[in-house]
């Protein structure tokens, strides 16, 4: 689940070069399956027995994975995903016979030919022995994104990194016993019941390479298998065992030197530098868990909140785990990212999508759960801002229906925006259609009935309709099977009535099959009136009686309906531009930012994003001009002011104008706005001038 930051700055040019998945406003949690994966299920993994040995100093992993699986159709070839940095050395069947296999690096898979057809419904086991160095994102299943990494400071083996053989990622629920042996000075955190055992004397044995070519079958190994070196030469080791007896999505292991803090049902594992913030994050996580329990029902599990390095995901989740990057751990608790990760314990973990087309059941439901927590913690205004953000994501790439997500690349901005933001907006609109009481009942009823199960959109629709007088086919067909959103316009005439005023008008929009209840707010000389209108088709008449003379009529003032507007068109252009920047398409990004300026020539955000592109291109004069335009613009969002001053300071430092740079840093401090550490950045460069080359290599 990837989201763009429309309400926060990208503080360093280096961040702008990183992969799209690292630019997140509120997190996300990242369960995804690759674009090549089909929804046709050929086998179902039931259980893993994994022994992994880590040599952090060498970034090395050696492992044996015994995979128990069931054929969902007559099976001759078993296909598993495995990180390309890991080299299978031997694959054997339940009898110990070596199996012929091929490695396909294009899609990070290993294909094993079975000696005989495995009939549909029959279960068998297969054992993988494999090893490799996990030290970069070069061979990641998601290009440019580090999801599996072994190092002395912190090791993270995310389920998304395919560090063990995976099938049906995110949809295939499984049980597991995972043993991880590593240096004794490190602590490992994972899902399930945890035990810590004694030292291991050696790593798993490694045979001669079984798979040596990209796509061709390699010869079977001959001769005895050499004995591997000890897992961690020269250091005592210990073994952590994680047992998950309930089928779900364990498989994420994070290891490092952590300080553990416990707050009721929450365990917080932070690095020593952030240990003082652990209680605040634990208390926030506990509150969020209690709130989601009140909405969706209890899960009865302990939650582990873990800090991960900045070179991976901004935030994420696994079974019984929520993790958050170091840069997002600050004195001001990042409760939005945390809420999204914790919400995935209900949607994604407890209730999982049946297919990739149903993916919004995980990401969209969690996105709206996050918005509900914002509403609970900070009021309706916070919900309103979250809805605006969701609307931007929902409309930025609205080219494929939500029910056809599998047509998109799972890691594309289009897929992420639709699954998360349009999915969240579907729930927001359903809440408006049903009313709060019915909606909350539907959500809890649906969630409780599907604990530990997968679900599809049809399942959810049945629960939504359960106590409704009519079918909701019109609603789900419109928002799941179609694209686009209305652009509301209105015309009306006010008449003097016997006891006030009668307003006769019409709501117009351009979607012929559109149907939704829409709120009208009528501002009058007296009190403000509100009326719910059923909008059907392109022209929907209305009559409103008021005591005072109407001065203004606003359609959908509380943003209950996904709709187009000038402001949203501007923000969606900026969102697309940011995605293009991440992909290195700077010229195309400038076109999108210019389109945003065409909507609002005074947009500080659009000018700021243009300045960022010029800064990346080292076109410092044009960048400085655009940053000044941002300062002279509408000032929205507020952070553009402080960051424009910081960036201008950097430009003056790069061009050898130290006094002017100091002046800009001081003006940044005068804003008293520390959004994303802006004031910290200004203080840093007040003490020592910004150096471009050094910054780019950090």
N, C-alpha and C positions, 0 to 999 in steps of 0.2 A: 502495500500500500503505500503510494508516493504522492506527496502533496507539495505544491509550490508555495513559497513564502511571498504572499502579496502584501502582508502586513508587517514584514520585518526585512531589514536590509541584508544584502550579502556583503559581509564586512570586508572581505579580502578578495583581491583579484584571483588569488589561488583557488578560492572556493568556487569561483565562477567556471573554472576549468574542470572541476570534478564532474563525475558522472551525474546524470539527471537524478538518480536515486538518492543522492545525498542532499538535495535541496528540498527541504521539508519544512512546512510551517508547523504542523502539529502532527505529529506522527503517525506515525505510522508504523505501524507494525507491518512486517513484510512477509506474508505468506504468498507465494506465487508459484505457478507452474509455467514452464517454458512455452514459447509460442509453438514449437513443433509438436508438443504433446497433444494427442488426440483424446477425445472424451470416451472413445471406445475402450472398455476395460477388458484386457485379456488375462490379467492375473491379479490376484489380491494378496498383498503381503499380510500375514497374520501376526508374525512375531519376529523380532530380531534378538539374537544373542551376540553381542559385540564385545570383543576384547581389543582395546586400543592402547598402544604404548607411545608416549610422547617424548621426544628429545628436543626440548625447546631451544637449546643453544644452536642446534643444527636445523631448526624449523621442520623437524621430521616427524611424520606419523607412520606407524606400522600397525596394522590391524588385521583381525580375523572377524568376519561377520557371517554368522549362520542365519540364513534367511528361510523362514518357513512360509510357504505361500500356497494358494489354492488356484487352480486353473478355472477361469471364468468361461472359457471355451476350450475346445480341443487345442492343445498347445504343443508346438514343435520347437519354437524359439522363445526364450525368456529374455526380455529386455529390461535392463535397469539403468538408471542414470547414476553416474559417478563422476566426481570432479576430475577434470582432465589432468590435474597435477598429480593424481594418484594412479599408480601403475599396478594393475592386477598381476599377481605372480602365479596364482593357481586358483582354479575354480573346480570344485568337486561336487558330486551328487551325494545322495543320502548313503550310498554304499562306500563312498570314498574314492570312486572312480573319477579320474580327471576328465573334465568336459572341454570340448572344443569351443572357443569363443573368439569374438572379434571386437576390437575397440573402434568406435566411430567418434572421432574427436569433434566432428562438426556439430553434433548434438549432445556431446558429453554422455554417451551411452556405451554400455557393454552388452553385447548380444551373445547369448549362450545357446548353442544348439543342443537340444535334448537327445539322448540316445534313442528314445522311443516317444511316441506321442503320449502326452499326459492328458488323459480324458477330462472333459469338463466336470468340475466338482471334486476332483481328486486333489489331495494335498501332498506336498513333498517338501524337502529341504534342499538347500544349496549352500555351500560354504565358499566364501570369497576370502582369499588372502591377498593383501595389497599394501602398498607403501608409497611414500612420496614426500616431497618437500612442499609445505604450504607457507610460502614466504611473500606472495604477491597476489595481485588480482589478474595476472596474465592468463591463467587457465580457469578462471572463475566461470561457473555456468551462466553468470550474467556479466557480459563484457564490461570491464572497468570497475566492477564493484567487488570489493574484498569481503567475502562471506565465510571463508575458512582460513585461519591463520594460526600458526604455532610459533610462539616466542616466549622468552623468559619473563618479560614484563606482563603480558596478558595473552592468553590463548583463547580464541573463540572458534568453535566448530558449530556453526549455525546449521540448522536443518536445511535452510535455503542453500547452503554451500555444498550439498550432496557429498558430504565427507564419508558417507556409507552408501551402499547400493540402495537406490530409492525407486519405487514405482508408485504411480498415482499420487504425486506430490500434492499435499493439501487436501486431497479427497479420500485417500486410502488410510483409514484409521488402523492403528496397530498397537500391540503391546511390545515391551522390550525389557531386556536386561543389558545395561551398558556398563562395562568395566573400563575405567580409564586409569592407567598407571603413569605417574609423572613425578618429577622431583618433589621431595618431601616438604620443601619450603613453600609449595604452591597449594592453593585450595581450589577444588573443582566444584562447580555448581551445575546442577542439572535437574531434570524432572523426576518425580517419583520418590519412593522411599530411598534414603541415602545411608550407606554404611561405608566406613573407612577401614581398610584392611592393611595387612603388613606389606613389606616390600616384595617386589617381584625381582627375580634374579636375571631374567632375560626377556628380550622382546620376542614376539612370535617368530617362528622360523620362516624364512623367505626362500622360495624356490627360484629357479632360473626363470627369466621372463616368459610368461605364457603369451602375453599380448605385446607384440613388438611393432606392429604396423598400424597405420591409421584406420584402414577399413578391411584389410585382408586377414584371414585366419592365420595365426602363427602356429608353428609346430608345437606338439606337446613336449614338455620338458623331459629330459632324460637324466639318469644318474641321481645320486642322493641330493637332497636339499641341503644347502649349506646352512649352518647355524648363524643367526644374526647376532650382532653385537648387543650388549646390554642396552636397555632402553635409555638409560641416562648414565653413561660411564662416569665414575668418580663421584657420584652423588647418591645418597640414600633416596629411595623412592617409597611411595605409598600408593595404594589402589583405592579409588572411589568406585563404588558400585551403586548404580541408579536403577531401581526396579519400578516399572510402570505396569501394573496389572490390569488397568482399565484402558481399553483401546482409545487412542487419541493421537496426538502429534508430539511425542517427546522427541529427543534426538538432538537438542541443542545443548552443548557443553561449553561453559565459560570457566577459565582457570586463570588464577593470578594471585597476587598478594592483596587480600581484602581484609577490611575490618567489618565484622558482622555486628549488626544492631537489630534487635527484635522489638517490634511495636505490635503488640497483640498478635494477630494472625499474619503479620508481614515480617519477613526477614529482609534486611537491607544489606547488601554487600557493596560497599564503596571503597575506593582507593583511599589510602591514608590522607591524601591532600583534601579530600571531600568528606572525611569521616564526621566532621562537625555538622554537616548538613543532613546526615542520615536520619536523625529523629524526625526532622521536618518532612522529609520525603516519605518516611514510614507512616507518619500520621496522616499525610495527604492520601497515600495509597490505601490506608485503612478506611478513610472516609469515602473514597471513591468505590471501594469494594462493597461497603455497606450500602451505599446509594444504589449501585447496580443490583445488589441482592434484593433491595426493596422493589425494584422495577421488574426484574426478570427471574427472581427466585434464587435460592442458595445453591452453591456448588460444593460446599464443604471441603475446601482445600486450603492449604497454606500457599501464600504468594511470596515469591522471591523477587526482589527488585535489585537488579545488578547493573553496575557501571561497566561500560565497554569503551574501548578507545575511539578516538574521533575518525579513524581511517576506515570505519565500516558504516553501519547504518546509524542514522540519528536516533532511532528508537526501534523497538521491535518486541516480539513476544514469542514465547514457546509455551508448552503446557506447564502451568504453575509458575511461569516466569514472565517478568516484564523487564526489558533492559533499555537503558538510555545512555547516550554517549556522554563523554566527559564534558564536552562543550555545552551540553544542555543541562548540566548539573550546576546550579547557581543558587545564590542566597534567595532569589525570588523563585520559589518552587515552580517548576515547569509542569503545572498540573494538567495542561492540555495534552501534551505528549504522553504523560503518564496515564491519563484517563483513557486515551485511545488504546494504549497497550493493554491496560487492565480490562477494558471492554471486550477485547478479543478473547479473554478467557471464557466468555459466554458465546461470542459469535466468531467462529473460526476454530476454537478448541472444543467447547462443549457441543455446540451446534455447528456443523461444518457443511460447506457447499457440496452438493452431490456431483456437480460437474463444473467446468469452467464457466459455462453460461450462468451458473447460479452464484458466481463469486461475490456478487454484491451482498449476499447473505452474510458473508464474513466482514468485508471491508465497509460496505454501506451501512450495515447495522451498527458496526462499531463506531463509525463516523457520527451517526446520529446519537448513539449513546453518549459519546463525548460531548455533543452539543447539549444533550439533556443535562449532563452534569454541570456544564457552564451555566445553564439557565438556573439550576438549583443553587450553585455557589455564588453567582454574580448577577442574577436577575435576567429579565427579559431583554435588556439591551445587549447582554453578552450572547444570548441566543440569536438575536437579530444579526449581530456581526458574523456569527458562525454560519448562519443561513446565507448571508451574502457571499461568504467564501465558498460555500458549497455550490451556490448558483453559478459562480464564475467557473468552477471546475466542471460542472454539469454541462455548461453551454460551450466551453472552449473547444471541445472535440465531439460535438454531438452529431456524428456522421453515421454511427452504427447503433442500432437499437440495443438497449440494455440486455435484452434476452438473447442477443447474438454476440456476446463478449468474446466467444472463442474464435471469432474471425480476426481478432486483433492480437498483436504481439503482447504477451502478458506483461512485459516490462516497458511497454511504450507509454508515453504520457497519456495517450488516448484511453488505453485500457484502465490505467490507474485513476484517471479523472472520472471516468464513467462508473467504474465499480464502486469507488469510494464516495465521490461527491454527488453524482446523480442518484446512486443508491441511497445515500443519506437524504436527498431531497424527496425521493419517493416516499420514504417513511414520514417525513415532515408533512407532506401533502396528505398522506393517508390519515395522519393525526387530525388534520383540519376537516377531512371528510367525515371521519367517525366521531370526532369529539374526544377530549382527553380521557374520560373514564373508559369508554369502549376501547380506545386505542391501547391504553395501558393494560387492559384485560387481555386483549389479543396478543400483545407482546409477551406477557407472562405465560399465558396459556400455550402459545406456540413453543416458547423456549423450554418450558417444563416438560412438554410432551416429546421433545427431541433431544433431551440431554444424552450425550454420548452417542448421537446418531448424526447421519448426514440428512440434509433436507434440500428440496428443490423449490422453485418458485411456486409451482402448483400447490405444494404442501402449505406454503404460507398463505396463498390466496384462499384456500379452503378455511383456514382459521380466521382470516379477516372477514369472511362472509358468514361465519357460523351463526351469528346473532343479528344479521342484517336482513331487513325486509326484502331487499332485492340483491341480485348478483352484482358483484363489483367488476364484472368483465370489462365494462367500459373504462374503468379507472386503470386496471393493470394493462389492458391492451394499449391504451393511450400512452402510458409512461414507460412500459417495458418493451412493447413491440414496435413503437413508432419513434421518430426523431423529431426534433424541433420543439419550440415553445412559443406561446402566443406573444404578440406585441400589442398590448391593449391600447386602445384609443377610445375616446368618448365624445359624445355631443349631447347637449341637453338644453332644455328651455325651462325657465322658472315662471310659474303662474301664481298670481295672488289667489288664495283659497279663502273659504269662509272663516277658517280658524288657523290661518297661517299661510303656508306656501306649499304648492305642489310642484315638484320637479319631474318633468317627463323627459327621458333621455334614452340613450342606446349605447351599449358597450360593443365596440367593434374590434375584431381581430381577424387574422388571416388564415386560420386553420379551420377548414370546413367541418371536420369531424370532431372538433374540440368540444369537450364537456367538462365543466368543473364549477363547483360553487365558489363564488368570489365575493369578498367583502367590499362594500362601499363605505367610505367615511365622508360624511357631509359636514363641513365646517360652516356654521351659521353665525348670525349675529348673537345668538344665545349659546346654548350648549351644543356640543358636537354630537351628531347622530350617526348611527351605524346600521347598515342593513346588508343582509346576505342575499346575493343574487345568483340564480342558476344561469350560468353562461353556457349556451348551447349554440354551436355553429358560429358563423361569422358576424351575425348581428343579433344582439339580445337586448330587447327593450326593458326598461325599468321605470317605475313610478315611485317617488319618495315623497312622503308627507312630513313637513317640518313646521315647527312653530316659528322659528326665526328664519330670516332670509338667507338662503345658501350663498356662501361666498366662494367656496371651493369644494370640488368633489374629487376624492382620491380613490383610485382603484387598487385594491389589495395593499393597503398601507402597511400591514404587518408582514408582508412577504410570505404569505401562506402558500403561494402558487409559484412554480417555476415559470419565469417570464423573461422576455427580452426587454431591454431598456438601453438608453444611451450610456448610462454608467456601466452596465454590465458588458456592453460591447467594447468599451474602452478597456475594462479590466481583463476580458478574455483575450484581447489582442496582446496585452502585456504578458499574460500567462503563456501564450503561444511563443512570444518573443523570448521569454526566459528559457523555455524548452529548447528553442533553436540555439541559444547561446551555449547551453550545456552540450549540444551536439556539434558545436564548432561552426555553425552556420551563421556567422556574424552579419553578413550582408542581408540575409533573409530576416534575421532578428530585427535589424534596423527598420525593415519595411513594416513589420508588425508594430513596433514602437511608434513609428510615424503614423500608422493607422489609428493608434490610440490618441495621438495628438490631433488628428483630424476630427475626432469626436470632441475633445476638450483641449484646446490650444494652451490652456493654463495648467495642465496637469503636472504637478511636481513629480509624481511617480514616473510618468512617461519620460520626462526630461532626465530624471535620475537614471533610468535604465539605459537610455541612449548614451549618457555620459559613461556608464560602466563599459559599454561596448567600445567606445573611443579609447577609454583607459586601457582596455585589453589590447587594443591595436597600437598602443603607444602614441596615439594621436592626441598629445596632451593639450594642445591649444583648443581643439574641438571639445575634448572632455571638460576642460575648465569652463568653456562657454556654456555647455549643457548643465554642469553643476550649478552655475550661477542662475540659469533659467529655472532650475528646480527650486532654488532659494527664492526666486521672484514669483513662483507659481502659487497655486492654491494652498500649499502647505499640507497636502494630504497624500499619504499619511504623515503624521507628525515627525516620525523619525527621519524623513528625508532632509530636514534642516540640519540636524546634528551630523549626519553622515556626509552630507554635501560639504560641510566645513572640514571634516576629517579628510575626505578625499582631495579637496583643494589643497590642504596642507601637504599631502603626499606629493601632489603634482609640483608644488613649489619646491619641496625638498629635492625631488628628482631633477628639477631644472636649475638647482643651485641657488635658490632664493630663500635662504633660511629664515630671514626676518619675516617675510610674508607668510611662510609656513607656520611659524610660531604664532602669528596673529590669527590664522585660521584655527589652529588647535585651541587657542584661548577662547575664540568665539564658540567653538564646539562645547567647551566646558561651561560657558555661560548659559547654554540652553538648559542645563541641568537635566538632560535626557540621556540616560545610559542604556538605551535600547540596544540589545545585542552587544553590550560592552563598548559602546561608542566612546564614552568618556574615558574608559580604561585605555582604549586605543589612543585617544588624544594625549593623555598623560604620558603614555609610553613614548610617543614621538616628540613630546615637549622635552623630554630628557635626552633623547638621542634621535637624530634625524632618521627619517624613513629611508631605507636603501632598497631600491627596486630588486637588484639581483639577489640579495640575501633573502628578501621576503618571498621571492618566487621559488627558492630552493628549500624553504622550511616545510 
